Amino acid sequence: MIRTEVVTDDRAFIVHVHASRPTAAGDLQKIFDDLGHAMDEIEAKVTDNYFHCFQIRLSVEGFDTERFFGSEEGGGYKFTSHDPWDCYSPDFWRAALAEPASRQRVERWVSRYANTLKCAEKAMRSTASLWEDDTTQFGEPLLCLLAVMDVTFVAHYEEFLLLWDLSHQVDIWPAVAALLEHHGERPETAALARIYASVQ
């Protein structure tokens, strides 16, 4: 089930995706279908310069919704009323990565985020790229989560560094540091460090 919300104080457009706990093989696929509909809603609004922030907030019954990681972790100040670092149900993504069929859907979902960012670029918005709040790039929390969970997603994270707007004073280094610490020195993380350095 999806529900849209306009937060006027934040000029944010938010799509809530709520799902029952998956118990059958097709349940994960249904959640991905709902996520796809949520992204349709986002893409329909990217040409509207009223909105500064966009989020897809996923909640799955019985699955963890606690913050997995975030650049504001441990801090009390939030830039918007909806913290983008606590809205993506880490346990759902663990379950999705564990099954070959749903893992393919995860890959396609990451590609969908990239396509939406490219769609926003063509829309000539007043702000470069898309944002989830004042300091969080669109898709950043999920891409960070997936890259920490599975080293094969580090390459996707690298691609998004080239799509996101890093010209503003946003501190993305804590996420890169977490990836380096978690996976250690290996070709995937070495390339990520070089890409980050090149955009400074």
Secondary structure, 3 states (H helix, E strand, C coil): CEEEEEECCCCEEEEEEEECCCCCCCHHHHHHHHHHHHHHHHHHHCCCCCCCEEEEEEEECCCCCCCCCCCCCCCCCCCCCCCHHHCCCHHHHHHHHHCHHHHHHHHHHHHHHHHHHHHHHHCCCCCCCCECCCCCECCHHHHHHHHHHCHHHHHHHHHHHHHCCCCCCCCCHHHHHHHHHHHCCCHHHHHHHHHHHHCC
